[in-house]
Amino acid sequence: MASSADHDCVVIGAGAAGIAAARTLARAERDVLVIEARERVGGRAFTQMVGGLPLDLGCGWLHSADRNVLVPLASEQAFAIDREIPPWQKLADDRGFSHEDQRAYRAEVDRFFQRVEDEARLGVDMPVSRLLDPVSRWTPLIEAMSTYINGTETEHLSLLDFDAYEDTKVNYRVPAGYGALMVVLAQDLNIHHGVQARLIDHGAQPIRIQTNQGTIKASAVIVTVPTGIIANGSLRFAPALHDHVEAASLLPLGLAEKLFLALDNPEEFKPESRIYGATDRIATANYHVRPFGRPVIEAYFGGQCARELEGGGIQAFADFAIGQLVDVMGSDFQKRLRPLFASSWARDSYALGSYSHALPGHADKRAKLAQPAGRLFFAGEAVSPYFFSTAHGAWESGDRAAREALALL
């Protein structure tokens, strides 16, 4: 006879998906335990306080804010919401990139997205790179854009998956920090930190989760870890879940990293402005100047460029960024810059990257990874059908997985 469960449900991971799942279960008055390998909540939403400034090293934008479930939740928790138009929807500083050229680039971006939409209607998957104009001067910059929004270059992107993402083009921010919001939303949950799940034995009831701190038994389990953790076997299943592991491996995490630079005498720049680095290559960063009016520059790196720089830590990011900014602004500009902090998501063993993308030919893998296996359920941004790569997509998936679990409990 099987022994009784320790908990109705165990949620593995205290990122946005795990927090959402646990809140839904707790509202249903179920005994739910969240186990989290880190000593903090939020996962890839992480606010670091530096010099009194809350800096978001991961999630920063409430994308599709008019449909984003986290916007009303932030308001309920008395978090201020910044509704300023994001810098990528405005013309950037024209030093190094004239407004005429910026308009020409935007026109080519519009043509590119129209080709994506038209080709996706045919229902045949392919690498997005096939839709780039090989002779356009703006193709390298469009590739760079892909590394910021997808974490990877277009040759690694499924056309059908890329087209499935829904963006209402309404984008807000939380001045106090996206990660800080996650901390507040998780504050009343039963979360045990420093607990790393290693094996889920779901072949009998109750399910047994083997961790670095012993075995936990549960009637149901919700897995919210990033795809790389499943794909590389850091978290295993017995009996094996070959289809889920394969799906996870075909939804790898791209890489987008941030560097924050202190900026002296910032008044020269308008708040929420933007500087482009190089415009003729993929390996370039993009610079958000004075976010929230603060005296900082938020630099974005993506794809292979981010991977190569991450190995050198903050100094490599800073050398690259300051070099590009000096090329645009002049040699005296270097004296006004000082590195504050940089993210390092690929080297984070509990993340292994920033957010997922489907490889060409595998747009169906999000739905496959989302499929329950008995009383084992899956959530996270990678299983969101339309809002993948976002915290609100992860949140919605956690709520969905919790409702599936409640239907069986």
C-alpha positions as CSV (number, residue, x, y, z in Angstrom):
1,M,0.0,0.0,0.0
2,A,1.3,3.4,-0.9
3,S,2.2,5.8,2.0
4,S,0.3,9.0,2.3
5,A,1.5,12.2,0.6
6,D,3.3,14.9,2.5
7,H,1.4,17.5,0.4
8,D,-1.4,17.8,-2.0
9,C,0.9,19.4,-4.6
10,V,4.6,20.3,-4.8
11,V,5.6,23.0,-7.2
12,I,9.2,22.9,-8.4
13,G,10.6,26.3,-9.0
14,A,9.6,29.7,-7.5
15,G,9.7,31.8,-10.7
16,A,6.7,33.5,-12.2
17,A,5.1,30.2,-13.2
18,G,5.7,28.5,-9.8
19,I,4.4,31.5,-7.9
20,A,1.2,31.6,-10.0
21,A,0.6,27.9,-9.6
22,A,1.1,28.0,-5.8
23,R,-1.2,31.0,-5.5
24,T,-4.0,29.3,-7.4
25,L,-3.6,26.1,-5.3
26,A,-3.5,28.0,-2.1
27,R,-6.7,29.9,-3.0
28,A,-8.3,26.5,-3.5
29,E,-7.2,25.7,0.1
30,R,-4.8,22.9,-1.0
31,D,-1.7,22.0,0.9
32,V,1.0,23.3,-1.5
33,L,4.7,23.4,-1.1
34,V,7.1,25.2,-3.4
35,I,10.7,24.1,-3.5
36,E,13.2,26.4,-5.0
37,A,16.9,25.7,-5.6
38,R,17.9,29.4,-5.2
39,E,17.8,31.4,-2.0
40,R,15.4,33.8,-3.6
41,V,12.2,33.8,-5.6
42,G,11.5,35.2,-9.0
43,G,13.6,33.0,-11.2
44,R,14.6,35.0,-14.3
45,A,12.8,38.0,-12.8
46,F,15.5,39.4,-10.5
47,T,15.8,43.0,-9.1
48,Q,19.3,43.8,-7.8
49,M,19.7,46.9,-5.6
50,V,22.8,48.8,-6.7
51,G,23.6,52.2,-5.2
52,G,20.1,52.6,-4.1
53,L,18.7,51.9,-7.6
54,P,16.5,48.8,-8.3
55,L,18.1,47.3,-11.5
56,D,16.2,44.5,-13.3
57,L,18.8,42.0,-14.4
58,G,16.1,39.7,-16.1
59,C,12.5,40.6,-17.0
60,G,12.1,44.3,-17.3
61,W,9.0,45.0,-19.4
62,L,5.3,44.3,-18.9
63,H,4.8,43.4,-22.6
64,S,1.4,43.4,-24.1
65,A,0.4,45.3,-21.0
66,D,-3.2,45.7,-22.1
67,R,-3.5,41.9,-21.9
68,N,-0.9,41.2,-19.3
69,V,-2.2,39.5,-16.1
70,L,0.6,41.0,-14.0
71,V,-0.5,44.6,-14.6
72,P,-3.6,44.4,-12.4
73,L,-1.7,42.3,-9.9
74,A,1.0,45.0,-9.7
75,S,-1.7,47.7,-9.1
76,E,-3.3,45.5,-6.4
77,Q,0.1,45.4,-4.6
78,A,0.4,49.2,-4.9
79,F,3.3,49.0,-7.3
80,A,3.7,52.1,-9.5
81,I,3.5,51.4,-13.2
82,D,5.4,53.5,-15.7
83,R,3.5,53.9,-19.0
84,E,6.2,55.8,-20.9
85,I,6.5,54.8,-24.5
86,P,9.5,52.4,-24.7
87,P,12.6,53.6,-26.5
88,W,12.4,51.1,-29.3
89,Q,9.1,52.8,-30.4
90,K,10.7,56.2,-30.7
91,L,13.5,57.6,-32.9
92,A,16.9,57.2,-31.2
93,D,19.7,59.7,-30.6
94,D,20.8,60.6,-34.1
95,R,24.6,60.6,-33.3
96,G,26.0,57.7,-35.3
97,F,22.6,56.9,-36.8
98,S,20.7,59.7,-38.6
99,H,17.0,59.9,-38.3
100,E,16.7,59.5,-42.0
101,D,18.6,56.2,-41.7
102,Q,16.5,55.1,-38.7
103,R,13.4,55.6,-40.7
104,A,14.9,53.6,-43.6
105,Y,15.8,50.8,-41.1
106,R,12.3,50.8,-39.6
107,A,10.8,50.5,-43.1
108,E,12.9,47.5,-43.7
109,V,11.9,46.0,-40.4
110,D,8.2,46.4,-41.3
111,R,8.9,44.7,-44.7
112,F,10.6,41.8,-42.8
113,F,7.7,41.3,-40.4
114,Q,5.3,41.4,-43.3
115,R,7.3,38.6,-45.1
116,V,7.2,36.6,-41.8
117,E,3.4,37.0,-41.5
118,D,2.8,36.2,-45.2
119,E,5.0,33.1,-45.2
120,A,3.7,31.8,-41.9
121,R,0.1,31.8,-43.3
122,L,1.3,29.0,-45.7
123,G,1.9,26.8,-42.6
124,V,5.4,25.5,-43.7
125,D,8.1,25.9,-41.0
126,M,11.6,27.1,-41.9
127,P,14.4,29.1,-40.3
128,V,13.4,32.8,-40.1
129,S,16.8,33.6,-41.7
130,R,15.4,32.6,-45.1
131,L,13.2,35.7,-45.0
132,L,16.0,38.2,-44.6
133,D,16.9,40.3,-47.6
134,P,20.5,39.3,-48.3
135,V,21.3,42.6,-50.0
136,S,19.7,45.0,-47.6
137,R,22.2,47.2,-45.6
138,W,19.9,46.7,-42.6
139,T,19.9,42.9,-42.4
140,P,22.8,42.8,-39.8
141,L,20.8,45.2,-37.6
142,I,17.6,43.1,-38.0
143,E,19.7,40.0,-36.9
144,A,20.9,42.0,-33.9
145,M,17.3,42.9,-33.1
146,S,16.5,39.2,-33.1
147,T,19.2,38.5,-30.6
148,Y,17.6,41.0,-28.2
149,I,14.0,39.8,-28.6
150,N,14.7,36.1,-29.1
151,G,18.1,35.6,-27.5
152,T,19.4,34.1,-30.7
153,E,20.0,34.7,-34.4
154,T,17.3,34.0,-37.0
155,E,18.9,30.8,-38.4
156,H,17.9,29.1,-35.1
157,L,14.3,30.4,-35.1
158,S,11.2,28.5,-36.2
159,L,9.2,30.7,-38.5
160,L,5.8,29.4,-37.2
161,D,6.8,29.7,-33.6
162,F,8.2,33.2,-34.1
163,D,5.0,34.3,-35.9
164,A,2.8,32.8,-33.1
165,Y,4.1,35.2,-30.5
166,E,1.4,37.8,-29.7
167,D,2.5,41.4,-29.1
168,T,0.0,44.2,-28.7
169,K,2.8,46.7,-28.7
170,V,1.7,48.2,-25.3
171,N,4.6,48.0,-22.9
172,Y,4.8,49.2,-19.3
173,R,7.5,48.9,-16.6
174,V,7.6,48.7,-12.8
175,P,10.0,51.3,-11.4
176,A,10.5,49.4,-8.2
177,G,11.5,46.3,-10.2
178,Y,9.9,43.3,-11.9
179,G,11.8,41.0,-9.5
180,A,10.6,43.0,-6.5
181,L,7.0,42.5,-7.7
182,M,7.6,38.7,-7.8
183,V,8.9,38.8,-4.2
184,V,5.7,40.5,-3.0
185,L,3.4,38.2,-5.0
186,A,5.2,35.2,-3.3
187,Q,5.2,36.5,0.2
188,D,2.5,34.4,1.7
189,L,3.4,31.1,0.0
190,N,5.0,28.1,1.6
191,I,8.4,28.1,-0.1
192,H,11.5,26.1,0.9
193,H,14.7,27.5,-0.5
194,G,17.9,25.7,-1.3
195,V,16.0,22.6,-2.3
196,Q,17.0,21.2,-5.6
197,A,14.8,18.5,-7.2
198,R,16.8,15.8,-8.9
199,L,14.4,12.9,-9.7
200,I,10.6,12.7,-9.9
201,D,9.3,9.2,-9.4
202,H,5.8,9.5,-10.8
203,G,5.2,5.8,-11.4
204,A,3.2,5.3,-8.2
205,Q,1.1,7.3,-5.9
206,P,2.1,9.4,-4.1
207,I,4.7,10.9,-6.4
208,R,8.2,11.0,-4.8
209,I,10.5,13.9,-5.5
210,Q,14.2,13.2,-4.6
211,T,16.0,16.3,-3.7
212,N,19.3,17.4,-2.2
213,Q,17.5,17.5,1.2
214,G,15.7,14.2,1.1
215,T,12.5,12.8,-0.5
216,I,9.2,14.7,-0.6
217,K,5.9,12.9,-1.4
218,A,3.0,14.6,-3.2
219,S,-0.3,13.7,-4.8
220,A,0.6,16.0,-7.7
221,V,3.6,17.8,-9.0
222,I,4.0,21.0,-11.1
223,V,7.4,21.4,-12.8
224,T,8.3,25.0,-13.7
225,V,12.1,24.7,-14.3
226,P,13.7,26.1,-17.5
227,T,13.9,23.7,-20.5
228,G,17.7,23.3,-20.2
229,I,17.3,21.7,-16.8
230,I,15.0,19.1,-18.2
231,A,17.1,18.6,-21.4
232,N,20.4,18.1,-19.7
233,G,19.1,15.6,-17.1
234,S,19.6,17.8,-14.0
235,L,16.0,16.9,-13.3
236,R,15.1,13.3,-14.3
237,F,11.9,11.4,-14.4
238,A,11.0,7.8,-13.6
239,P,9.5,6.4,-15.6
240,A,11.4,8.4,-18.3
241,L,9.4,11.0,-20.2
242,H,11.2,10.8,-23.5
243,D,8.8,13.1,-25.4
244,H,9.0,15.8,-22.8
245,V,12.8,15.7,-22.6
246,E,13.0,15.8,-26.4
247,A,10.6,18.8,-26.5
248,A,12.6,20.6,-23.9
249,S,15.8,20.0,-26.0
250,L,14.1,21.6,-29.0
251,L,13.1,24.6,-27.1
252,P,16.5,25.9,-26.0
253,L,17.0,29.1,-24.1
254,G,18.5,31.9,-26.0
255,L,20.7,34.5,-24.3
256,A,20.0,38.2,-23.6
257,E,22.2,39.9,-21.1
258,K,22.2,43.4,-19.5
259,L,25.0,45.7,-18.3
260,F,24.2,48.8,-16.3
261,L,26.6,51.8,-16.5
262,A,26.5,54.8,-14.3
263,L,26.4,58.0,-16.3
264,D,27.8,61.3,-15.1
265,N,26.2,64.6,-16.1
266,P,23.2,62.7,-17.7
267,E,21.2,65.9,-18.4
268,E,22.6,65.9,-22.0
269,F,20.2,63.1,-22.8
270,K,16.4,62.9,-22.6
271,P,15.0,60.3,-20.2
272,E,14.0,57.1,-21.9
273,S,16.2,57.7,-24.9
274,R,18.3,55.3,-26.9
275,I,21.7,55.0,-28.6
276,Y,22.5,52.4,-31.2
277,G,26.0,50.8,-31.1
278,A,27.1,49.7,-34.5
279,T,24.5,49.5,-37.3
280,D,26.4,47.4,-39.7
281,R,27.0,44.1,-37.8
282,I,25.1,41.5,-35.7
283,A,27.6,41.7,-32.7
284,T,26.4,45.0,-31.3
285,A,24.7,46.2,-28.2
286,N,21.8,48.6,-27.8
287,Y,21.7,51.3,-25.2
288,H,18.7,52.5,-23.2
289,V,19.7,55.9,-21.7
290,R,18.2,57.2,-18.5
291,P,15.5,54.6,-17.8
292,F,13.0,56.1,-15.4
293,G,15.1,59.3,-15.6
294,R,17.9,57.6,-13.7
295,P,21.6,58.5,-14.3
296,V,22.3,55.1,-15.9
297,I,22.6,53.4,-19.2
298,E,21.1,50.0,-19.6
299,A,23.0,48.1,-22.3
300,Y,21.5,45.0,-24.0
301,F,23.5,42.2,-25.5
302,G,22.1,39.1,-27.2
303,G,22.8,35.8,-29.0
304,Q,26.4,34.8,-29.8
305,C,27.7,38.3,-28.9
306,A,26.3,37.9,-25.4
307,R,27.7,34.4,-25.0
308,E,31.2,35.4,-26.0
309,L,31.3,38.4,-23.7
310,E,29.8,36.6,-20.7
311,G,32.9,34.5,-20.2
312,G,34.8,37.6,-19.4
313,G,32.3,38.8,-16.8
314,I,31.3,42.4,-16.2
315,Q,34.6,43.8,-17.5
316,A,34.2,42.2,-20.9
317,F,30.7,43.7,-21.2
318,A,31.9,47.1,-20.0
319,D,34.9,47.2,-22.3
320,F,32.6,46.3,-25.3
321,A,29.9,48.8,-24.4
322,I,32.1,51.7,-23.5
323,G,34.1,51.1,-26.7
324,Q,30.9,51.4,-28.8
325,L,29.7,54.4,-26.9
326,V,33.0,56.2,-27.3
327,D,32.8,55.5,-31.1
328,V,29.5,57.2,-31.2
329,M,29.9,60.0,-28.6
330,G,33.6,60.7,-28.7
331,S,36.6,59.8,-26.5
332,D,35.7,62.2,-23.6
333,F,32.5,60.2,-23.1
334,Q,34.5,57.3,-21.5
335,K,35.2,59.5,-18.4
336,R,31.5,59.8,-17.7
337,L,30.9,56.0,-17.6
338,R,31.3,53.5,-14.8
339,P,30.1,49.8,-14.8
340,L,27.6,49.0,-12.0
341,F,26.3,45.5,-12.6
342,A,25.8,42.9,-15.3
343,S,23.6,39.8,-15.6
344,S,25.0,36.3,-16.3
345,W,22.1,34.1,-17.1
346,A,24.0,31.4,-19.2
347,R,26.3,30.8,-16.2
348,D,23.4,30.6,-13.8
349,S,23.1,26.8,-13.3
350,Y,19.4,27.1,-12.5
351,A,18.6,29.1,-15.6
352,L,21.2,28.2,-18.3
353,G,19.9,31.1,-20.5
354,S,17.3,33.8,-20.8
355,Y,14.1,32.6,-22.6
356,S,13.1,29.9,-25.0
357,H,12.8,29.7,-28.7
358,A,11.7,26.8,-30.9
359,L,14.2,25.5,-33.3
360,P,13.1,25.4,-37.0
361,G,10.6,22.6,-37.7
362,H,9.6,22.3,-34.0
363,A,6.9,24.9,-33.4
364,D,4.7,22.2,-32.0
365,K,7.1,21.4,-29.1
366,R,5.6,24.0,-26.7
367,A,2.3,22.1,-26.7
368,K,4.1,18.8,-26.3
369,L,6.0,20.0,-23.3
370,A,2.8,21.3,-21.8
371,Q,1.1,17.9,-21.8
372,P,0.5,16.4,-18.3
373,A,1.9,13.0,-17.5
374,G,-0.6,11.5,-15.1
375,R,-0.4,13.8,-12.0
376,L,2.7,15.5,-13.3
377,F,2.2,18.9,-14.8
378,F,4.4,21.4,-16.7
379,A,4.5,25.2,-16.7
380,G,6.9,28.0,-17.5
381,E,7.4,30.5,-20.3
382,A,8.5,27.8,-22.7
383,V,5.0,26.2,-22.7
384,S,3.1,29.4,-23.3
385,P,1.6,29.2,-26.8
386,Y,1.5,32.9,-27.5
387,F,3.4,34.8,-24.7
388,F,6.5,32.6,-24.5
389,S,9.7,34.4,-23.4
390,T,7.7,36.6,-21.0
391,A,7.0,36.5,-17.3
392,H,3.3,36.9,-17.9
393,G,3.3,34.0,-20.3
394,A,5.0,31.9,-17.5
395,W,2.4,33.2,-15.0
396,E,-0.5,32.2,-17.1
397,S,1.0,28.7,-17.7
398,G,1.4,28.3,-13.9
399,D,-2.2,29.1,-13.3
400,R,-3.3,26.7,-16.0
401,A,-1.2,23.9,-14.6
402,A,-2.6,24.5,-11.2
403,R,-6.1,24.3,-12.5
404,E,-5.3,21.0,-14.2
405,A,-3.9,19.6,-11.0
406,L,-7.0,20.7,-9.1
407,A,-9.2,18.9,-11.5
408,L,-7.5,15.6,-10.5
409,L,-6.8,16.2,-6.8
